[in-house]
Amino acid sequence: MHMDISARKILLGRNIRAEREYQGMSQRKFALMVGLGQTYLSDVENGQRNIGFENLCKIADGLGVSIGALTNFEDN
């Protein structure tokens, strides 16, 4: 499966948002918990921001999931 970068950013953001909402956390609370700005997290969830590996690790760890779970786009 070949997908462009913009599509991958959108799907990554959707996966992050879906998991955060599933766990019942507000965007603000989660951003504070993992040490990121809410605007940054919002941009990531909306597929509008590139995310570095360190921040991806913070998000995955904060959600208690693997990076692979967040980057699995096969179900989308």
N, C-alpha and C positions, 0 to 999 in steps of 0.2 A: 504494500500500500504506500503510495507516494502522496504526500500532502505538503502544501506550501507552509512556510513559517507562520504566516498570519493565521491560517486555519488552526495550526497546532497551538498557538498562543490562546486563541479563543476556546479551544477544547480544554486546555490545561486550566484556564480560568474557570470554566464551567465545572470541571471536576473538583477544584478547590472549593468553590462556592457550595456545590452540592454536598460535599462532605462536611463543611463547616455548618451549614444549615441543618443537616441530618443530626449533627451533634448538639444542635440547639444553641449555638453561640452566635451572638451578634458580630458583625464585622468589626465594630469598635473594640469589643471585649477581646476578640481573637487577636487583633492587631497588637493590642497592648500586651497580651499574654506572650506573644512570640517576639516582641521587640521591633515591630515594624510600624510605620505610619499607616493610619487608616486610608489616606488618599492613595498611598502606594499599593496597599492591598486591594483597594477598589479598582485601581487601574489594572492590576494583575488579573483579578477576577473578570474584568470586562475585556480581557485580551488586548489591552492597549499599552502594555508595558512589558519590556523584556525582563526576565527574572534571572538573577544570577544563581549559581549553584548553591551558595551559602544560604541565600534567602529561601530557596526551594527546600533545602534541608530543614530550616527553621519551621517552615509551614508543615512539611510532612511530619516532623517530630511533634509539633504542636497538636496535630490532628491524630497522632498515633498510628499513622499509616506509612507505607513505604513510598518512596519516590515513584516506583513503578506503578503503584496503584493510581497515583495522580496523573501519570503520563500514559496510561492505558486508554487509547482512543478507539479501540475496536468496537466498543458498544455504542459509540456515538454516530 
